[in-house]
Amino acid sequence: MIKSTTNGVRQSKLFTKTKKDSPMDEVSRNAEFLIRGGFIHKEMSGVYSYLPLGLRVLNKIENIIREEMNKVGGQEVLMSSFQPKENWEKTGRWEAMDDLYKVSDSSGREVALGPTHEEIVVPILKNYVSSHKDFPLAVYQIQNKFRMELRAKSGMLRGREFIMKDMYSFHTTEEDFSQFYNNMKDVYKTIFTRVGIGHLTYMTFASGGTFAKYSHEFQTITPVGEDTIYIDEQSGVAINKEVSSDQVILDLGLKKADLKENRSIEVGNIFELNTKFSKPFDLSFTDEKEQQHIVLMGCYGIGLSRLLGTVVEVLSDDKGIIWPESMAPFAVHLLILGGNEAVGKEAEKVYESLQKNNIEVLFDDRSDISAGEKFADADLLGMPYRVVVSDRSMKENGVEIKKRNEEKGKIVSLKELLLLLEPRT
């Protein structure tokens, strides 16, 4: 994706505009605020385009996830969305996966429109790795996915086209796989903490299917969630309702009476794949004794678009979004109030100073908007800090700064402002 390099944008130059009214065909808070704020544009049910502000948020999420994937040795790739039918037939999922988009061209040739990439990544690796010395390794991408979602009704939380980070790890021993898998649990916790929802997100035991006893979901607590989980607050252990049998509760050392029911949104998951996808393509390695073995695999997914929607759902109020600093499109929303020349010059000075100090700023320089409308827009757009230059602030030789999640602001000097907002590394 093209990354924005500017630290400042004038709101008068944004082609997008805020909207007062909620979209008639959206019921979720995340879609309402994101559309009203001009972050996204709805193309059809479950399909959205990212506009300048929304793309800045998406880029921030991408970079957080990319940093954490690179730390564990992940090698980034970008795989094709069109996937050969024969690959899906080899794994048995061409017929078994009921939400798979199947696309035909004029010659009748059929391909899958990728909802996930096991059927692509394994054949790719088969061309390059064959010795035990080539392992372990992990490959990941951040890419658009497609699923025939018939219940696309929750804004960014349930889409037909969505953006996902999918990582695939490859191992020669169970011990090596387990070590990497357990490390990824902590990596995911770090990611969700960095985007501001770690305190609301639980690693949740879920069904492992036919390949493992359990898989692990990461569920964020919210009353509007579509999933139900049970949490033992004392231990922090959570179980998906679909696997909450008496035997599972016993296996995990929990007591039914201690479990509290919560609604939640799944924001990530990790799976033990074993040889489910490596075996059909004969992805194998030769050990030290020249004997061949099938490679063990794991997969690790995070939906970026769903994560964005989840943050809006759980970190907003009735007025609008409250972005965490780590993923806000801009750190500061600078407002100029009043039309006299002195206020205008001071606001321009503040704007330039913020940019020179590498502080990202959206400058509401619009002259045809009332103060009330500017404040309402600032609340809706949800930048972490609102800075106001006005006659009142100038009389006190400063500017007013207020956090989005606080009721009252305070007057500070420009020097104090820059110190308060100094970018943290």
HELIX and SHEET records of a PDB file:
HELIX    1   1 GLN A   11  LYS A   13  5                                   3    
HELIX    2   2 ARG A   29  ARG A   36  1                                   8    
HELIX    3   3 PRO A   52  LYS A   71  1                                  20    
HELIX    4   4 LYS A   85  THR A   91  1                                   7    
HELIX    5   5 ARG A   93  ALA A   96  1                                   4    
HELIX    6   6 GLU A  118  LYS A  126  1                                   9    
HELIX    7   7 HIS A  132  ASP A  134  5                                   3    
HELIX    8   8 GLY A  155  LEU A  157  5                                   3    
HELIX    9   9 GLU A  174  ARG A  194  1                                  21    
HELIX   10  10 GLY A  198  LEU A  200  5                                   3    
HELIX   11  11 LYS A  241  VAL A  243  5                                   3    
HELIX   12  12 ASP A  246  ASP A  251  1                                   6    
HELIX   13  13 LYS A  256  ASP A  258  5                                   3    
HELIX   14  14 LEU A  304  VAL A  314  1                                  11    
HELIX   15  15 GLU A  341  LYS A  356  1                                  16    
HELIX   16  16 ALA A  371  LEU A  381  1                                  11    
HELIX   17  17 ASP A  391  LYS A  395  1                                   5    
HELIX   18  18 LEU A  414  LEU A  420  1                                   7    
SHEET    1   A 6 GLY A   8  ARG A  10  0                                        
SHEET    2   A 6 VAL A 361  ASP A 364  1                                        
SHEET    3   A 6 VAL A 332  ILE A 336  1                                        
SHEET    4   A 6 TYR A 385  VAL A 389  1                                        
SHEET    5   A 6 VAL A 399  LYS A 403 -1                                        
SHEET    6   A 6 LYS A 410  VAL A 412 -1                                        
SHEET    1   B 2 ILE A  40  MET A  44  0                                        
SHEET    2   B 2 VAL A  47  TYR A  50 -1                                        
SHEET    1   C 9 GLN A  75  GLU A  76  0                                        
SHEET    2   C 9 LEU A 137  PHE A 146  1                                        
SHEET    3   C 9 GLU A 161  HIS A 171 -1                                        
SHEET    4   C 9 LEU A 296  GLY A 303 -1                                        
SHEET    5   C 9 LEU A 259  ASN A 274 -1                                        
SHEET    6   C 9 TYR A 214  ILE A 221 -1                                        
SHEET    7   C 9 THR A 201  SER A 207 -1                                        
SHEET    8   C 9 VAL A 237  ASN A 240  1                                        
SHEET    9   C 9 ASP A 227  ASP A 232 -1                                        
SHEET    1   D 3 PHE A  82  PRO A  84  0                                        
SHEET    2   D 3 GLU A 110  LEU A 113 -1                                        
SHEET    3   D 3 TYR A 101  SER A 104 -1                                        
SHEET    1   E 2 SER A 284  THR A 286  0                                        
SHEET    2   E 2 GLN A 292  ILE A 294 -1                                        
SHEET    1   F 2 SER A 316  ASP A 317  0                                        
SHEET    2   F 2 GLY A 320  ILE A 321 -1                                        
END                                                                             
